[in-house]
Amino acid sequence: MGSNLTVYCHLKTCQPSSTIFLELSSKTVKDRSEINCTTVQFHLPNVQESQSFVVCKLDEGHSIKTVSGQDLQGGRPPDKPQKLNCHLTRSSDFIYCSWMSGSQTYISTTYNSSISSDNGTCVYSNHIQDAEEIKIPRRTLDENTKYEFTITAYNYFGVSRSNPFILCVKDIVIPDTPYITHIGFKNTFVAVDLQWNTTDYSAHLRPSVRLRVPNGSWEVREETELNDTLIRVDNLKPLTDYEFQLRTCNSTSRLKHITEADFTPSSRSLCSKWSPSVMGRSPGKGPSKPLVVWRTVDSFQNVTVLWKPPPPQDYSGDVYQYRVFLSRNDMEDVVCPASSRSLPVPAEVHSVSISAVTLYGSSPPANVPLGHSGDLGPVLRDPTPFANGIAVRVSWFGPRTKNWSTSGELLQYVLEWTSVPETEPQWQEVDKNEDNTLITGLTAGVRYKISLYAVTTGGVSSPSSTLVYSKEQKPASGPDLSVLGHENKMIKILWEKLPVNQQRGFIRNYTLYIQALDTGDKELRVMLPAFPKQMWVECPEGTLSLQMTASTLAGEGPRSNRIVSQPAAGLVIEVVVTITFCITIIVSLICCRCIRKRIKQRCLSWGPAWLSHTLPKPGNSNAIRLLQQDRCEPCFGSIDSDPLLSPITLLSWEEREAMYPIIHVHVQVSQKRLEQGSVKMPVLATETGTVPVVGELHHASYKPHIGELASQVDKEEEEQKDVAACVKEEVCPSAFGGLLSSVEVDCPAVPKGTDISSVSDGSWPRPSHTTAVSKINFCEGTMETQSHGEVNDPPVKFHHADMTMADMADTCLSQRTVETLLAKGYFPQIPVSSSALCVTQR
């Protein structure tokens, strides 16, 4: 192999129109030279294939024919045999010698072994094909004589000879091959115990073990001798198939051989052959290390214990559950599912320990530190983010003295971090001798809160906290901007702080962009502080367009939504115009009589019943009018000793008849005019009947306040309804209480020209008092008595007299207007009923 070959292809007849070519293992050889029309030479340099073939072919244009072919067998000369070794056991009849032949020759190679004495006489010789071990009969050699053992290898391409090996039978005896009697695996940790035995005395033998997995290579493992025939092998993989072998070595014997360099003897331990293989499958492994545990305390002092699952290489199978042991007055065992990573703990719990449970065992309990030591935490340095944005280097100032803590000995540090807004916290334990650590698995653009605790035998210290980004990015949005005031060349703005998840870095500053829309000037850029607030900013005149951005260490973020602001004057005008328009519409609706009336009716229907009643106006009171006259007129004409307004007194019927005798006034009215209903005259309601009273009173010095209302045409229908209501009643109380109801007016007895003066002067017989009734309005008629006529005028005057008397059974005297005039005398006031007067015609 590796030789240069030359191949000739030969034809019997010359064929000029055809082409000869050569293929080496189906590959065309391009290096060719034509000798004549029947012979072509091909060159094959450095052929490395041990088995190949060449074929000469003829290309006739329309077909290809095979001319001839031949197989090629390649090979190498044998290497020098190395590492000759011979051994035998105490009870063996053969000596076993072996060597290493070196690289492969690819052809048959013969190995000739020869043993010769010191004088060169050949004692033993043997030939063997393609082997690396031979058996030599033990009886052919003397056990105390030294011999030279050599190996000669030869084949078609060459010959090689090994260095001589000094052979002495008594020096090459090795222990008998041991055998494994029992194999046992442990559950608590992955290990195997091998029980072995041998026919030799085992006190001076040292065992050695090798193992392999299926289709794997042998691996020699360190073993632990438990006793003379029992050893243990650790660090096995759980649930794995293994093949084990064992041998024993005798360290007191020495094997001498000639080295290649100087043929000087060297010693080595003599070991037995490897025992027959024993197969076994390792069991599952239970967790061997305590869990990594921690606790968090919220603002309400609620404690939550946290734990991490055991590392996969520490156990086999799956975690079925976690057991949490709570120590209060008694021990309580809480079982949590395998997916749980936290558990709230009641405040009265003193201690907590957690263990992971698998099919092959449970982890040792891990104690959770709950108490507070009262010490201040270590001081954090500024964290150092990595360029890739997934890690941060955290360092702190370690304790200057060993006794820096007053609560106990320092056990470890705990580094806790959580993203902002808060999520499930992460933590890691750090050795007490360290002053820095690396946090990995972070996300760029996310704010993290890092807290460092010192755990001592007395509890947990207060945290030392800081905020950090593993890598800052540009803000995701612009801040919310609002305008609080806009004056000439000044604008007051307020901007809100960006949410933490939108900041993606520490805000360094804000930038305000101002664009004047009226003038179209260049956009103005104003730098603002990093803390949001309200402030006045200089600006151009007119309407403005405003936008704002936030900037971090990574750069400026996008702009906020555009807002438009106008000066305050324009806004005031718009507000005034809007208010004026609304007021105009309201006033127009109020001024419209029909709309106003409907609105009033609607409001009265919604309100209480008393709201629709018409209340008297105090300004129209006769008493107030008389009081006003009393202030402005002299009192020398008055002969009354009583006050103008005397107290009102209620009198019984007997007292009234004794004090105020009945006055009979008779008035004759033609039947014809009554039937025509053309006379309207006041009617006085008495217990004896209905009598119209007429008279013109003069020289009146006092008018008692009874009530006066002008008759209104638009309320006649309502008055008629009142009359109809009163007609249904058989008897109604008098509007004048008991005073006027006791006065009888007899019209025929009144002499012509008689007035109230004549009555008061005694023209009428006793027991009559001077009384006149004027201006009495009735339901069906009206009579007015003028007080400013001449003295000699007729005593009775009818103005627009129109009176309907036909077929009237009852007549209602209105409660509204009754005015009584007294002349040259005083008429005390007596309460008068406010109800309507019903008059029954007799």
Protein Blocks (a to p, Z undefined) as FASTA:
>chain_A
ZZacddddddfbdcfkbccdddeehiacfbdcdfblmbccdddehiabfbdcddddddeh
jaccdfbdcdddddddddddehiaddddfkbcbdcddddebjaehiacddddddddfkop
afbdcddehiabdcddfklpcfkbccddddddddfkbccddddddddfklmcccdddddf
bdcddfkbgcdddddddfbdfklpccddddddehiacdddddddfblmbccdehiaehia
cddddddddfkbccddddfklopacdddddddddddddddddddddfbdcdddddddfko
pacdddddddfklpgcjdfbdcdddddfbccdddddfkbcbdcddfklmbdcdddddfkb
ccddddddfbdehiacdddddddddfkopaccddddddfbfklpfnbccfbdcddddddd
ddddddddddfkbcbdcdehiaehiacddddddddfkbccddddddddfbdcddfbdcdd
ddfbdcehiacdddddddfklnopacfbdcdddddfklopacddddddfbdcddddddde
hjdddddddddfkbccddddddddddfklmmmmmmmmmmmmmmmmmmmmmpmklmmmmmm
mmmmmmcfklmpccddfklpmklmmmmmmmmpccklpcbfbdfbdcdddddfklmmmmmc
cddddddddfklmmnopaccdddddfkbccddddddehiabdcdfbpcdddfklmmmmmm
mmmmmmmpmbdcdfkljmmmmpccdfklpcghiafklmmnopaccdddddddehiacfkb
ccdddfkbcfkbcfbdcehiacdfehpfbdcddfkbccdddehiacddddddfbdcdddd
ZZ
